[in-house]
Every structure is written in structure tokens, then in C-alpha cells.
Amino acid sequence: MYIVITGVTRGLGRALAAWYIRNGHTVAGCGRSGQEIFDLRFDHAEPHNFAAVDVSLPVKVAIWAEHVLGHGVPDILINNAGVMNDPAPLWEVPADKFAQVMAVNVSGMANVIRAFAPAMIARGSGVIVNLSSGWGRSVSPGVGPYCASKWAVEGLTKALAADLPAGMAAVPLNPGVIDTAMLRQCWGGEAASYPKAEAWAETAAPYILQLGPKDNGKSLSVGGEE
């Protein structure tokens, strides 16, 4: 399969990319870290493709997508790129930090969908997986901006699912709780008690592969429960 993944330079995105490549799939990915993208290019030659792209910038996303689509239309598009606010009550989160969370987690996702969905629709098949969160279906103190963004992901994805033609699917997917830099930003050392991204990918990557039209619009979690 041809799989496109955003936020591929670290955490869940990098773990998914590694699993898919190791298991014979072709991956195109983007991330904001130029050094990490260089390393991915060095480690994984063509047909895999990696580019430094900030998904919050629609023109750059469009240029990247044009290049990726030149090599084929993705079977699966995984919107994984995301950022977290430093934990604080909502009224203490600076406006620019709130805006950054929304720009990457919501507008960035819409930018990527806008760039890739038309080609997938024209072909008549494909699955769009938008990474949500447990905090897209519940809340906790200190993470208001992140909760707002992930609740938006749930609504955006369900609305997208209603727009898609038969034969396609859009799925908001809760990955679960994984020991990543983002979780450590919230929980510090407590994050170490949860699975590493690489171990998570052993379950999550094949789970995503089996998603299809039957799952369109369903709020799912890795492991299968809604």
C-alpha cells in the first residue's frame, strides 16, 4: 500500500512509518524537523519519500502534496501531526500558544485533507485516518487548547465522512496513551509507565490497515473499541 503520514519525524508518526516500511509498504511523510527528515531520507531510499513541511502552511502543503501525488494516490492518509500546549488553566495560556495548537492540530489537518482528498475521491477509494485523542472525547485540567483541538478533529472527521462518496472512509482514531514527548510534556516522568511508540505501532499499524468503508465516520480507538 501507498501510505502518507504527517508528523513523521518523531513519536507515533515515526513509529508507524518504520513499521509500514519494514512490512513492505511505501511511505511518504512530512515533518517540521529538517534534520530528522534528512535522516529518514538517508535511511529509506525511494520509493519512500520524506519532506520538511509545516502542515499549518497551506501553500507548502499543496506543493508537497503535488509532489507526492506525482508518485501515486495514497491508499491511506494518516493525519498525525500535532502539538500540545504546556499544561496551564485556559486563561493562562497565551493567545499565540492557543493559536498554534489550533493551527497545527485542526487547520493543518484540513490543509492536508484539502490537498490529498480530491485525488482519492477521483480514484474512488482510500481511507483518511485523523489522529484524535482520549482528550477528544473527554477533558482534563490544564489541556484546554489541546482538548478543543481534538474535539474539533472528531467533528471535522465525522463531517468529512458524510461528504465522502461510497467506497471511502474517514475515521477519527484515538491512539491511546503512549509514552511520547507530547505525553511527557503533560505528565513528566509518569509517561514512562505507558508503552513506547514502537511497541504501540506493532498493534496500531496493522489495525489501521484493516480500516475501510465499513468504518466511515466511526470514532474508533486502537484495539477496536469505540
N, C-alpha and C positions, 0 to 999 in steps of 0.2 A: 504494500500500500504506500501511497504518497501522503505524508503527514506533515502538516505545517503547525509549528508550535511557537508561540510568543513567550517572551521571558525565559529564554532557553539557556541563559548564561549561569544560572545557579538554581539551587533548590529543586522544586518539583519539575520545572521545565527541563532542566539539565538531566535529571534522573530519567524522565520519560524519553528524552532524545536518545540517551545511551541505551536504554532497553530496546527501543524500536530499531536502532541501527544494529545492535547486537543480534537481533532476531530477524534480520533480513529486509527491513522496511527502509524506504527512502525518506529522509527528514530534511525539511527546510525550516530554519529557525531564525529568530531575531532576538536581540537583547541590547541593552544600553551600554554594556561594558566592551569597549573596543579590544582590550587585552584578552578577555575571555572569548570573544568571537574569533580572534586570531588563533587562540589555542584550539578551538573547535575546528576551525578550517585546517589547521595543521594535522590534527588527529583523525579527521574524517574527510577524505577527498571526495570529489564528485563521484556519484550524482548527488551527494548531500551538499547542502548549501547553507551558509550562515552569514548574516549581515548585522551590522550595528545600526539599529533603528530604535528611536523613541516612539512608541505607539501613540503617544499623545499628540504627535505632529502629523496631521492627515496627509500633507503633501509627501512627506518622506515615506509614510506607509504605502501610499499609492505607487510610488516609484519602486519600492521594494516588491510589492505585490506583482507589478507588471513583469519584473524580472523572474520571480518565482513561477508565475503562470506561463512564462515562456518555456518552462520545462514540463508543464503539465498542470492539470487541475487537481487540487488536493482531494483525496478521499475523505480525510478527516482534518478539520481545522480546530486546533486547541488553543483557545484564548486563556493563557495562563498568566501573562504579565500583570503584576500588581505591586502596590506599595502599601505600607502600613504607617499610620500616624504614631508618634511617640505617645504612650498612654497618658491621658490627661482628661479632666472634665471638658465637655464640649466647649464651654465658654472660655477655656484657657487655651484652646487650640488656635494658633494664628490663622488668619484668613488664607494666607498663601499656602499653608500646610494642608488645610482643608481642601483648597482648590486643587492641589497636586494629587491628592488621593482620588478625587473625583475625575480629574483629567486622565489619569492613567487607568484606573480601575473601571470606569464607565465610558468616558468619551474615547479612550484608547481602544476599548473593545469594539465600540461602534465603528471606529475608523477601520479596524481590521475586517469586520464583517462587511462594511461598505466596499472594501477593496477586493474581497475574495468571493462573496456570496453570488454576485451575478454570473460568474463563470461556472460555479457549482450548479446554480439553477438552470443555466443554459444546457448543461450536460444532463440534468435531471436526477442527480444523485449526490450524496455526500452528507456528512454529519458534522455539525458545528457544536463543539463542546465548550461551554463557557464556565470556567472555574469559579464557583461560588464559595461558600463557607458555611460552617455552622452558625457564624455570625451574620449570615444572610437569611437565617430562619429563626434566630434568637438574638439576644443582646447581652452585653456585659458593660460594666462601667469602664470609662476610660478609652473606649474604642468607638465612639460615636461616628466619626467620619468613615471609618472602615465598615462599620455596620451599615451605614447609609449607602455606601457604595455597593456592598454585596446584596443588600435587599434590592437595590436597583438592578443588579445583574439578574436576579431571579425574575423580576418583572419584565426587563428587557428581553430576556431569553424566551419567556413564555409568549410574549407578543410576537417575537420573531418566528416562533414555532407556528403561530397562527397565520403568518404571512407566507410561509414556505409551501411549495407545491407538494403533492403526494410523492412519496419516494425519498423524501429528505427528512432530516431531523435536526432540531436544536434542543440541547439538553443543558440545564443548569446543574453542575456537578459539584457536590460537596466532597472535597478530597479527604476530609477527616482531620485529625490532629497529628501533625508531623513535626519532628524536630528540624526546623529550618531557621535561617537567620531572622525571618519575619516573626516566627513564634518566639524566638529568644528576645526580640525587641520588646515583646509584651510581657513574657513570663520569666526572662532571665534563665538562670540555671535549671528551673523546673522543666524547661523544654526537653532536657536531656532524658527524661523518663519516657519519652514518646519515640516511636520508630523513626529511623533515619529515612531521608528521601529515597535512597537507593533500595532499601527494603520495601518501602511503600510501593515503589514502581513495579515490583515483582507481582503485585496484585492489581494495581491501578492500570498499568499499561494494557494487559490483556483484557481487562474489564472494559476499557474504552473501545477496544477493537470490536467488541460484540454489540456495541450500541447501534441502533438502526431506526428505521421509520416507526417501529412499534413503540419507541421511547420518546417520540416527539412531544416536547412540552412538559415532560415529567421532571419533577425535582428529584434527582437521584443522588445517592452517595456511593462512594467507592465501597464495594461489598454488596451492593444491590438494593439496600433498603431505601425507601423514600423518606 
